[in-house]
Structures are given as structure tokens and as C-alpha cells.
Amino acid sequence: MEIYNRALALEMVGNEEELLQELEHSFVYDKVFSMAQLEELENKNPLDAAAYVHSFKGAARQICAELAAFAGQNLEDVLRGKKQGNVKELNAAFNTALSNAVDTIKAGL
């Protein structure tokens, strides 16, 4: 798994460089992840927190930010009660993976 598999992302958009650049820009700037918001949602309703994570995980998956997608799936599964895990550790892993993906993509924009 890679932080950002740009080659696969480009392949998935039919090698349309402009389209990929638009998706990269959107991933980085359109909706920014907030750990504080995630923790607030977790305290109120884990299913709302799962939906919040789901949206970022889905965006990561679409753009081939593989580590963020993987970390997001793990966190979402725990929040939905599908498996056991340490939410605090999973939050940190997801936050780090997303931040790394954003930083990697920003470096290429």
C-alpha cells in the first residue's frame, strides 16, 4: 500500500491528467478533515462519526490514497461495531494517513 498511488489514480481516470489534477485539488482543499469534529461526533453518536469517516475514506479510496482508505475502513468498522479496536489509536492512524496523503498530493500540485 502507498500513501498515494498516483499511477493507479491516473489509470482509473483513463489517463486524463487534467481530471486527476481536479480530483487532487478537490481532495486537498474542498473538504478538510477535522480531528476535533470526529471526536465530538464520537462522543455524541458513533454512527455519525462513522458517516464522517466514511466520506473521507471514500474520497481517499477514489483518489488511491491507499493508506488513508485502509485506516479509514478500520476506524469505520470499529465505529459501526463490526469489529473491536482502540478508537483513539485508530483515530490517530486515520488522521496521520490522511495528512500524509494531503501533503503528498499538495507537493505535486
Residue, then its C-alpha position, 0 to 999 in steps of 0.5 A: m500500500e502507498i500513501y498515494n498511488r498516483a499511477l493507479a489514480l491516473e489509470m482509473v481516470g483513463n489517463e486524463e491528467e487534467l481530471l486527476q489534477e481536479l480530483e487532487h485539488s478537490f481532495v486537498y482543499d474542498k473538504v478538510f478533515s477535522m480531528a476535533q469534529l470526529e471526536e465530538l461526533e464520537n462522543k455524541n453518536p458513533l454512527d455519525a462519526a462513522a458517516y464522517v469517516h466514511s466520506f473521507k475514506g471514500a474520497a481517499r479510496q477514489i483518489c488511491a490514497e491507499l493508506a488513508a482508505f485502509a485506516g479509514q475502513n478500520l476506524e469505520d468498522v470499529l465505529r459501526g461495531k463490526k469489529q473491536g479496536n482502540v478508537k483513539e489509536l485508530n483515530a490517530a492512524f486515520n488522521t496521520a494517513l490522511s495528512n500524509a496523503v494531503d501533503t503528498i498530493k499538495a507537493g505535486l500540485 
